[in-house]
Amino acid sequence: MTNPTRPTRVLVLDHVGLTLDATGRPDPSQVRDYVDGLDGCRFVEGAIPGAEDAASEAAAHTIHFHYRPDISTPAELREATKGGVYDAVIAAATLVPEDVSFPAGGVRIGAGTGNMASASWGGAQGRGGTAPLMNTPGVNCVATAQMAWKALMHVAPDLPLASLSERVMAGRFDTGRDLASVPTRKLEGRRIAVIGYGNIGREMVRLALAFRMDVRVFARSHHAPRIRGDGASHAATIQEAARDADMLSVHLGLGPVDPARGIPANTGLIDAGVLEALAPGAILVNFDRGELVDCAALDAALASGQVGHAAIDADVFVDPETGAVSGPMAPYLDLVPRHRARLCLLPHAAADTDHPTRVAGARMAVDQIVRAIRTGEVTNPVGDLPDGYTATR
């Protein structure tokens, strides 16, 4: 519940604009103007005013969005939120730890909510809390799919652009004599397995079909007619989709927590059996949740050559004092000493580095949190719907 004696305060973590202003800093002006244009809302850059400046705050029953992209660690977030001064939060990549409370709810800009661990809504899966957890699915699906394809096309087709360019510029390449030394294989006719048929999975399929690839999709059976109508094949199991595939791209999400294991149901879903079904030397792309891939199985598959290249985009957090690395990327870092040349590891940047996407997601998040606070209507709920709230589209 919010405090009736003061404005409702929403903490906005992460940048909500990625183009640079005149000072060279990310510019939040598009979201600021959007918030200030909403009835009873105000965009505030910086922390809550001190007691001597409290009168500058508008009357109660308004909503203030406090923009604090300077907060980046759990310790900084705990310090900034002491005393329950914020009621809700909007975040993109910043980790919101379990012990930081936001009684009016939280929104994650993007689809996944792995960084939204607050107990207020029952952790990252939104199970059993008293506040709503929401996300903004679909807003970044095109950006994510395009970046996944960028990673895939870094190695396929396998024309060594950088080295060829260097040789040409150095006058060390003759088309007639040397071209036969760099055979390549086009994408047309090759098989790609797409795991999951949500917004991002569908965009991946569209791009694969544009390259005239053989596309197999693993998804729930009710998606089969649409998958076939889009021009791809439906597979009833992940192994069936992966069989003899030259590439596998996973876009399935972690799913609900499995009570027996105490972890999300899809953790480690891309296991040794799936990797063994691929064509030898296949490319694995995981721009979804890092936990979806069994790292031990990937280690073995890279060592044997069954997987020729893996591109992973997952959250990674570094303690500024100790340098300790955590988050779903951490297990993949153990593979670097053995497989550096065949790994591409990214900090969950695919969906979060496009300016129009971030602005659109932030505006959507603002609308969602305002609606939840004022009417109890929850758009795009994640997990359980707490008492006193209703789901709406």
C-alpha positions in Angstrom: 0.0 0.0 0.0 1.1 3.6 -0.6 1.5 6.3 2.0 -1.5 8.6 1.9 0.4 11.5 3.5 2.9 12.0 0.6 3.2 11.4 -3.1 3.5 7.8 -4.2 7.1 7.3 -5.2 8.3 5.1 -8.0 12.0 4.4 -8.3 13.2 4.3 -11.9 16.5 2.3 -12.2 18.5 2.1 -15.4 18.6 4.6 -18.2 15.3 5.2 -20.0 16.9 6.8 -23.0 20.1 5.7 -24.7 20.9 8.6 -27.0 23.4 11.1 -25.6 22.5 14.6 -24.6 24.7 17.7 -25.0 26.7 16.7 -21.9 27.4 13.2 -23.2 25.0 11.4 -20.8 22.1 9.2 -21.8 19.1 11.4 -22.4 15.8 10.6 -20.5 13.9 13.6 -21.9 11.4 11.6 -24.0 10.3 9.6 -21.0 10.4 12.7 -18.7 8.1 14.6 -21.1 5.8 11.6 -21.2 5.5 11.3 -17.5 5.1 15.1 -17.0 2.3 15.0 -19.5 0.3 12.5 -17.5 -2.3 13.8 -15.0 -1.0 13.9 -11.5 2.5 12.5 -12.4 5.9 14.1 -12.1 9.4 13.0 -13.3 12.1 13.8 -10.7 15.8 13.5 -11.6 17.6 12.4 -8.5 16.9 11.4 -5.0 14.0 12.3 -2.8 14.3 15.9 -1.4 15.6 16.2 2.1 13.3 17.3 5.0 14.1 20.9 4.3 12.9 20.6 0.8 9.9 18.4 1.5 7.5 21.2 0.7 8.7 21.1 -2.9 7.0 17.8 -3.4 3.5 18.0 -4.8 0.5 17.0 -2.7 -0.3 13.5 -1.8 -2.2 11.3 -4.3 0.2 12.2 -7.1 2.9 9.9 -8.4 6.5 10.9 -8.6 8.9 8.9 -10.8 12.4 9.3 -9.2 15.0 8.7 -11.9 18.1 7.1 -10.4 20.2 5.4 -13.0 23.2 5.9 -10.8 22.1 3.0 -8.6 23.7 -0.1 -9.9 24.5 -2.5 -7.0 22.3 -4.2 -4.4 24.1 -2.4 -1.7 23.4 1.0 -3.3 19.8 0.0 -3.8 19.4 -1.0 -0.2 20.9 2.3 1.0 18.6 4.4 -1.3 15.5 2.6 -0.2 16.0 2.6 3.6 12.9 3.4 5.5 10.5 2.4 2.7 10.8 5.7 1.0 9.9 4.2 -2.4 6.6 2.4 -3.1 7.3 0.8 -6.5 10.1 0.3 -9.0 10.8 0.2 -12.7 14.0 -1.6 -13.7 15.6 -3.0 -16.9 18.9 -4.8 -15.9 19.6 -3.7 -12.4 19.3 -6.5 -9.8 16.4 -5.8 -7.4 17.4 -8.1 -4.4 15.0 -10.1 -2.3 15.3 -7.9 0.8 14.3 -4.6 -0.9 10.6 -3.9 -0.5 8.3 -2.2 -3.0 4.8 -2.6 -1.7 3.0 -1.1 -4.7 4.7 -3.4 -7.2 7.4 -3.5 -9.9 7.8 -3.5 -13.7 10.7 -4.9 -15.6 11.3 -3.2 -19.0 11.5 -6.3 -21.2 10.2 -9.8 -21.1 12.3 -11.7 -18.6 12.1 -10.9 -14.8 15.2 -12.8 -13.6 16.6 -9.6 -12.0 13.4 -8.8 -10.1 14.0 -10.8 -7.0 12.1 -8.7 -4.4 10.1 -10.7 -1.9 7.4 -8.0 -2.3 6.0 -10.0 -5.3 7.5 -13.3 -4.4 10.8 -13.2 -6.3 11.6 -13.3 -10.0 8.7 -15.7 -10.8 6.2 -13.6 -9.0 5.0 -16.4 -6.7 3.2 -15.6 -3.4 3.9 -11.9 -2.9 1.5 -9.1 -1.9 2.5 -6.7 -4.7 2.2 -7.2 -8.5 5.1 -8.0 -10.7 4.8 -6.9 -14.4 6.9 -6.8 -17.5 6.7 -5.3 -21.0 6.7 -8.3 -23.4 7.0 -7.8 -27.1 8.5 -4.3 -26.8 12.0 -5.6 -27.5 11.3 -8.7 -29.5 12.6 -7.3 -32.8 15.8 -5.9 -31.2 16.5 -9.2 -29.5 15.9 -11.3 -32.6 18.1 -9.0 -34.7 20.9 -9.1 -32.2 20.6 -12.9 -32.0 21.0 -13.1 -35.7 24.0 -10.8 -35.6 25.7 -13.2 -33.2 24.7 -16.2 -35.4 26.0 -14.5 -38.6 29.3 -13.7 -36.9 30.2 -17.3 -37.7 27.7 -18.3 -40.4 28.0 -17.9 -43.3 31.6 -18.4 -42.4 33.4 -16.0 -44.7 36.2 -14.5 -42.6 35.5 -10.9 -43.3 38.0 -9.3 -41.0 41.0 -11.3 -42.1 40.1 -11.1 -45.7 39.8 -7.3 -45.5 43.2 -7.1 -43.8 44.8 -9.2 -46.5 43.2 -7.1 -49.3 44.2 -3.8 -47.7 47.7 -5.1 -47.2 47.9 -6.2 -50.9 48.2 -9.8 -50.0 45.1 -11.3 -51.7 44.7 -12.2 -55.3 41.2 -13.1 -56.3 42.3 -15.5 -59.0 44.9 -17.4 -57.0 43.6 -17.2 -53.4 39.8 -17.3 -53.6 39.6 -21.1 -53.5 41.3 -21.0 -50.1 38.3 -19.5 -48.4 35.3 -21.7 -49.2 32.0 -20.8 -47.4 28.6 -22.2 -47.0 25.5 -20.1 -47.4 22.5 -20.1 -45.0 20.0 -21.2 -47.7 18.9 -24.8 -47.1 20.5 -25.1 -43.7 18.4 -26.2 -40.8 17.7 -24.0 -37.7 15.8 -25.1 -34.6 13.9 -22.4 -32.9 12.9 -23.3 -29.3 9.8 -21.3 -28.3 7.3 -19.4 -30.3 6.6 -16.3 -28.4 7.2 -12.8 -29.8 11.0 -13.3 -30.1 10.7 -16.9 -31.4 8.3 -15.7 -34.1 10.7 -12.9 -35.2 13.6 -15.4 -35.4 11.5 -17.6 -37.6 10.6 -14.7 -39.9 14.3 -13.9 -40.4 15.3 -17.5 -40.9 12.7 -17.9 -43.6 13.9 -14.8 -45.3 17.3 -16.6 -45.7 15.4 -19.6 -47.1 16.4 -21.9 -44.3 14.7 -25.1 -43.2 13.1 -24.0 -40.0 11.8 -26.3 -37.2 10.1 -24.9 -34.1 9.5 -26.6 -30.8 6.5 -25.0 -29.1 3.3 -26.1 -27.4 0.9 -28.0 -29.8 -1.6 -25.1 -30.0 1.0 -23.1 -31.9 1.4 -25.8 -34.6 -1.2 -24.4 -37.1 0.3 -20.9 -36.9 3.9 -22.3 -37.2 3.0 -24.2 -40.3 1.0 -21.3 -41.7 4.1 -19.1 -41.2 6.1 -21.6 -43.3 8.0 -23.5 -40.7 7.7 -27.1 -39.4 6.4 -27.9 -35.9 8.3 -30.3 -33.7 6.6 -32.1 -30.8 9.9 -32.3 -28.7 13.0 -30.2 -28.4 15.1 -33.2 -29.5 13.0 -33.5 -32.6 13.5 -29.9 -33.4 17.2 -30.1 -32.7 17.8 -33.3 -34.8 20.5 -32.6 -37.4 20.0 -28.8 -37.0 23.0 -26.6 -38.0 21.9 -23.9 -35.6 19.7 -23.8 -32.4 18.3 -20.6 -30.9 16.4 -20.8 -27.7 13.6 -18.4 -26.7 11.4 -20.2 -24.2 11.7 -18.5 -20.9 12.5 -20.2 -17.5 8.9 -21.1 -16.8 7.4 -21.5 -13.3 9.3 -22.9 -10.3 9.4 -26.7 -10.2 8.4 -27.4 -6.5 10.4 -30.7 -6.5 13.7 -28.9 -7.5 13.0 -25.5 -6.2 14.2 -23.9 -9.4 12.4 -22.8 -12.6 11.2 -25.7 -14.6 13.2 -25.0 -17.8 16.5 -24.7 -16.0 19.1 -26.8 -17.9 16.5 -27.6 -20.6 19.2 -27.5 -23.3 21.0 -30.5 -22.1 23.4 -33.2 -23.4 20.6 -35.0 -25.2 19.5 -31.8 -27.1 23.1 -30.9 -28.0 23.9 -34.5 -29.2 20.9 -34.3 -31.5 22.4 -31.3 -33.4 24.5 -31.7 -36.5 28.2 -31.9 -35.7 29.7 -28.4 -35.4 26.3 -26.7 -34.8 25.9 -23.2 -33.5 24.1 -22.6 -30.2 22.5 -19.2 -29.6 20.9 -18.4 -26.2 19.7 -14.8 -26.0 17.0 -15.8 -23.6 17.8 -16.8 -20.0 21.3 -18.0 -19.2 20.0 -20.8 -17.0 18.3 -22.6 -19.9 21.5 -24.2 -21.0 23.3 -26.9 -19.0 26.8 -25.5 -18.9 28.4 -28.9 -18.1 26.8 -30.3 -21.2 27.8 -27.3 -23.3 31.4 -27.7 -22.0 31.5 -31.3 -23.2 29.9 -30.5 -26.5 32.4 -27.7 -27.3 35.3 -30.0 -26.3 34.1 -32.8 -28.7 33.3 -30.4 -31.5 29.6 -31.3 -31.4 28.9 -27.6 -30.8 31.2 -25.5 -33.0 30.3 -22.1 -31.5 28.0 -20.8 -28.7 26.7 -17.3 -28.3 25.2 -16.5 -24.9 23.6 -13.2 -23.8 22.9 -13.3 -20.0 22.9 -11.1 -17.0 26.3 -10.7 -15.2 26.9 -8.8 -12.0 30.3 -7.8 -10.6 30.8 -6.8 -7.0 32.6 -3.5 -7.1 34.6 -4.2 -4.0 35.5 -7.9 -4.3 35.3 -8.4 -8.1 33.1 -11.5 -7.5 31.0 -12.3 -10.5 27.4 -13.5 -10.1 24.3 -14.0 -12.2 23.4 -16.5 -14.8 26.5 -15.7 -16.9 28.8 -16.8 -14.1 28.9 -20.5 -15.0 29.7 -19.7 -18.7 32.8 -17.8 -17.6 34.3 -21.1 -16.4 34.3 -22.3 -20.0 36.4 -19.4 -21.3 39.9 -20.9 -20.5 39.1 -24.0 -22.6 36.8 -22.6 -25.3 37.5 -18.9 -25.7 37.8 -19.0 -29.5 34.4 -20.6 -29.9 32.4 -18.5 -27.4 30.7 -15.1 -27.6 29.5 -14.0 -24.2 27.4 -10.8 -23.9 26.0 -9.1 -20.8 22.3 -9.5 -21.7 22.6 -6.5 -24.0 20.7 -7.7 -27.0 17.3 -6.2 -26.0 18.5 -3.3 -23.8 20.7 -1.2 -26.0 18.3 0.1 -28.6 17.1 3.6 -27.8 13.5 3.5 -29.3 13.0 0.1 -27.6 14.1 1.4 -24.2 11.9 4.5 -24.5 8.8 2.5 -25.6 9.4 0.0 -22.8 9.7 2.7 -20.2 6.5 4.4 -21.3 4.7 1.1 -21.2 6.1 0.5 -17.7 5.0 3.9 -16.5 1.4 3.3 -17.8 1.4 -0.1 -16.1 2.6 1.1 -12.7 0.2 4.1 -12.7 -2.7 1.9 -13.5 -1.8 -0.6 -10.8 -1.4 2.1 -8.2 -4.6 4.0 -9.0 -7.0 1.3 -10.0 -5.5 -2.0 -9.0 -5.5 -3.1 -12.6 -2.4 -5.2 -13.6 -1.3 -5.4 -17.2 1.1 -8.1 -18.2 1.3 -9.7 -14.7 4.1 -12.2 -14.0 3.2 -15.1 -11.7 0.5 -14.8 -9.1 -2.0 -11.9 -9.0 -2.1 -10.6 -5.4 -5.3 -10.1 -3.6 -6.9 -6.7 -4.4 -5.7 -6.6 -8.0 -7.3 -7.6 -11.3 -5.7 -8.6 -14.5 -6.3 -6.4 -17.6 -5.0 -6.2 -21.1 
